[in-house]
Amino acid sequence: MAIVRFGTAQFFSGPDTAANLQMCINWMRRAADAGVQLLVMPENSNRVRDFTTREAAWELSEDLDGDFVTGLRAACAELGLWLAVGVDLRGEDCPDVFIGQVLINDAGEIAAVHRKHIFWDYEYTLFTPGTEPITAVETPLGRLGLLMCADGIVPEVPRLLGLDGAQVFLNSLNSRGPDEHRLHVPQRAMENRVWHVSSNTVGGPADAYPWMGGSQIVSPDGVVLAAAGESEEELVWADLDPAAADQKTDPLRGDVFAARRPDLYGDLALPVQELPVAAMYGPAGETPSTLITVAPLQVSWFHNRDWTVTRALGQIEYAGSRAIALGVLPELFCFRPGEVAADPADAAAFSAEVLDRIRAAATAARMHVAVNLVEDGGGAYFNTTWLVGPDGGTSARYRKTHLEPAEGWATPGDDLTVAQTALGRIGFMTGSEVWFPEVARVLTVRGAELIVHPTGWDRPEAATCAAVQRTEENRVHLISSARLDSAGSVGSQVVEADEFVPGQPIALMRYPTAWTCRGGFEEQMKVELDLRGSHSKVQGFHLDPVATRQPFLYQPFVRAQEVAAR
C-alpha cells in the first residue's frame, strides 16, 4: 500500500459552534497545504461542554445533516481531504445524545460514524453510550479503527479493532489527564501493533485543570513519529505505511495475535453481573482496609547458580526481618538467558532443589514467596510460578500460558490462576504476558485483589506503559519483580490501585502510583498496599472501567479462527 500522510490538529472549541466550524475549516486548510491526506481532530470539536443536563446537551448538540457536519463535508470535498472529527450527536429521541466521531471522505461523504462506548466520569450523566459492534472501516487509505478517548482507557475497544484488522487507530480525545499521550496512546499501538493517530483538546478556561494536548502519531512498535506539546494549539503530521501494521511479529514476542489464547478468555464474554468481580464494582464503600506489605526481591543470575540462589535466600531472610508478608522473585531468576532452553531437564532438576530451599527460607522468614522456576510435569516442562506459604506449603501454582518463541522448551499452561490465599485473592502472570491485555483482564474479572508478576522486562515500555496500563484499566495492584538483565536496566515495580476519593486531582484519578526500583543490581523495595484499593473500581464518581464493559460485543475475544484468518 502507498505511503499516506496522516495529520492531527489540537485546539480548543468554545461555545460558538459557527466560529468553531470556521476554526476547524482553517485547520483543515493548513493540513491540506501541508499535504495531509487524513486529518484527525479532537472529541466534541463542535463546542465546549458547558452544559450540565441531558436536555441541554440535546439542545446544544448536532445532527449529521446539520450545519456543522455539513460544513465539514463541504470543506473535505473542496480540499480533497479525509477527516475524523469528534461531534456530539443527537440520538433519535430527546434527551439521548451520543459522543460521536464522524469519518468524512475526500468527496465529502460520511464514510463511518463511531459512537463512543466507554465514557469518562461526568459523561455518563449527559450522554448515551454506543452499543454498535466495534469494527474497522475499509478505505482507500487503509483499514481504519475509530475510537474516542476513554474507549482507549480500557483494552476492549482497541483490541476488537485490532482483531478486525485495523491498521491505523484514529483517536479523537478530550482529555485533561497526563496519561493519554504517556500511556494509553502508545500502549494501544504497541500491544496491537497498529499505527495510532490521536488528537486532543488543548488549553481552555482555567477552571480546574487544562486540557492536556499532547496529540501524537505513534508507530506499531511505540515510536513517536510526531507530537504536539501540552499547551499550544498545533498541527503535526507523519507519513505512514498502513499495510506495515499487518505484520504482527514482535522481535522478541513473536506474532502477538497468534500467541493469544482465546480458549482462556471465555470470562470476558460473560455478563458483567455473573462474574466474581461484580462484588467489587463501584467505590470501595464499606470494604475494610487490609494492609499487606510486599516487596519485589530483585535478584537474578549473577556469576553462577549457587551465588544467585544464596543471594535469593538472603533476600528472603532480610524481607522476613522487615515484616514483609509477600516477596516476589523475578522470572527464572536463577538461570542465565538461554540456559533453560539448552537443557530443560537439568533446569527442572535444579529448580526442584531450589524450590525446596525456598520453602525452608519462607518458613524461617514467616512470609509468602512467589518464585518462578522450571517444572517437570512428567516429561513436559513448564514455566511455573509457585506461591510458597509461611508453612512451606504451596498456596498456588501457575503455569505460564502465553509463551514466547524462545520458550520452545516449555508446554503452555491451560488456565489463568486466581488463588484465594491467607493474604487475599492473588492472580498470576509471567514475563511478557503483561503485553496481553486479556490476561490481567481475566484475572480481574475473576476477583484478583493483587497480581504477582515475575518478569524480565523485554523493553522499558513493558514497565512504564504495559504494567501501569494493566493497573489503570483494571484497578488491581500489580507487583512486578524484574531480572537484573532487563532491557534498559529497568528495575522492579509495584503499581498501586489508588482508591478514588472526592477532591482527588484529575492526574491522580487517572494515572496510578508506580513505585520503582533501580535496575541492574540487587535491590529490595518495601511497599505497603491496601487491598481496599482494588475494591475501588471507579476512576471518579461514575467511570468504573470494569463494570462498564460491554461483553455482548466481545465474542471476537474467544473466536480463535477469526484472528487466524486475518
Secondary structure by P-SEA (a helix, b strand, c coil): ccbbbbbbbbbbbcccaaaaaaaaaaaaaaaaaacccbbbbccccccccccccaaaaaaaccccccaaaaaaaaaaaaacbbbbbbbbccccccccccbbbbbbccccccccccccccccccccccbbbbbccbbbbbccccbbbbbcccccccccaaaaaaaacccbbbbbbbcccccccccaaaaaaaaacbbbbbbbbccccccccccccccccccccccccccccccccbbbbbbbccccccccccccccccccccccccccccccccccccccccccccccccbbbbbbbcccccccccaaaaaaaaaaaaaaaaaacccbbbbccccccccccccccaaaaaaaaaaaaaaaaaaaaaacbbbbbbbbbbcccbbbbccccccccccccccccccccccccccbbbbcbbbbbbccccbbbbbcccccccaaaaaaaaaacccbbbbbcccccccccccaaaaaaaaccbbbbbbbcccccccbbbbbbbccccccccccccccccbbbbccccccbbbbbbbbcccccccccccccccccccccccccccccaaaaaac
